[in-house]
Amino acid sequence: MKNYVGIDIAKEQFDVCLLTIEGKQFEAQFENKKSGINKFHRWLKKHAAPDAHLALEATGVYGEQLAETMHARAYEVSVINPARIKAYGNSQMRRTKTDRLDATLIADYCRTQEPALWSPLAPEIKELRALVRHFEDLKQERQRGRNRLATQSVSNLVYKQLQAQIRLLDKQIDEVKKAMKKHIKQYPDLKQDSDLLKSIPGISDITAAVLLAELGDIRRFDNVREVVAFLGLNPRQHQSGKMNKTRGISRMGRKSLRAALYMPAIVAKQHNPLLKQWAEGLEKRHLKGKQIIVAVMRKLIHLAYGIIKSGKAFIPNYGKQMPIAA
């Protein structure tokens, strides 16, 4: 028996709900900063919950300090995909949404589902993730500038300033790209995993960096199905009565991570000897373009997982008779 704590994170504060072993429920709100986290810690001890299992949604930077601090204080911490909490709320026929009710829902999810425990990222992975996400932000900003430039036909001043902004972004993107490569080279384990990933036709320096940053140590997953589900590339099932259909993919993972695999899948479909042959088999079965690309994305993850787990680089002629099943 444990105590369970659900935490709903916001930028300025976080709401908590404690479900005790005795069946009692306590609620509170704290400021989302160091002093507030310390008050939360004292509040937990006051309510005799030093062995509590804490759960919060993966909300990016807003929950990082809280998760890392409480993990360092020997609490069990789970960081949960928000889509899982939403699905759980729907299964409970939940209709009302407030921060406190969200905290209660997360606590109940933690109590009934016993989610996997979370560990902080290694410092070198955390730094790489910061670089990768900044790289993505800069590329998006540059694309917005290019889109505006393409539609600008009136003001000469606006046109010149947009061009200057794009040149600056080009320079910054190049700087971050070089910083990522330099960072990976500084850490032997990161460099080894990056080299293994890049041995797969279709995986570039950037794609390898994104996978290493967003997946962390891929060996932490028990099997490749967990990795595929983490990325949101697993099939989404729709079942009602006797009807049981597959409707696309779950999309429960980070969107930018799937986006980072899209172009590599197109390249692999054309130039990876195993995946090219396999994709041709899917075409003969009348699968459509996007279906094939998604299937190739999944196979790239299968290859990445197997190669890093084994520590052996990609061998083009190994396992040529790859099964066609998606």
Buried (B, 14 or more C-beta within 10 A) or exposed (E): EBBBBBBBBBEEBBBBBBBBEEEEEBBBBBEBEEEBBEEBBEBBEEBBBEEBBBBBBBBEEBBBBBBBBBBEEEBBBBBBBBBBBBBBBEEEEBEEEEBBBBBBBBBBBBBEBBBEEBBBBBEBBBBBBBBBBBBBEBBEBBEBBEEBBEEBEEEEEEBEBBEEBBEBBEEBBEEBBEBBBEBBEEBEEBBEBBEBBBBBBBBBBBBBBBBBBBBBBBEEBEEBEBBBBBBBBBBEEEEEEEEEEEEEBBBBBBEBBBEBBEBBBBBBBEEBBBBBEBBEBBEEEEBEEEBBBBBBBBBBBBBBBEBBBEEEEBEEEEEEEBEBEB
